[in-house]
């Protein structure tokens, strides 16, 4: 994923950039708003992280321009301010989330993963509300329901959330960290708890859709449909 970061505090910007790069993202970092506005003219990103107080042009001014140009792409505002007027103004201008400094980098990761997941899921729903998982399994994105031979399948809330995560990322490995972030909002849980949840879902499924990739995580298989 390509991320644009606007942050003029050197140590913080380096920490965020290093953390996001280690998570597998590409990061374009700028320390002033003028460079950001020049950059977005001919380059689109998958997510924008903008500090409010930056030299030359501030993050909120950049947010306004970015929101007009790329309205559906997630945008996170980071700021030391936490008063309701600043937060309200940021959301009115088009931000998707607001993170107060100082923050834990893990919290930023949780926000990024949730925003990108929701954005991808919305795009997929618009393209095709029905996901055919196999000859007999299909998932309706509009109704958020899994069918087997057109019969509704029932799961607990967490089991259903796990299914949604896998269905939205078919063919991609979901690590324990990704599952923990999505299901438990980043709250720490034991690996055995995650494994137990996955096993319960696998047991309820009538076909072998989920695979354990030893040492990496889990993946929902791509199944050919005639």
Helices and strands as residue ranges (DSSP letters): E 2-6, H 10-22, E 26-30, H 33-39, E 47-51, H 59-69, E 74-79, H 84-93, E 97-100, H 105-127, E 130-132, E 137-140, E 145-148, E 151-152, H 157-167, H 176-183, H 191-204, E 210-213, E 217-220
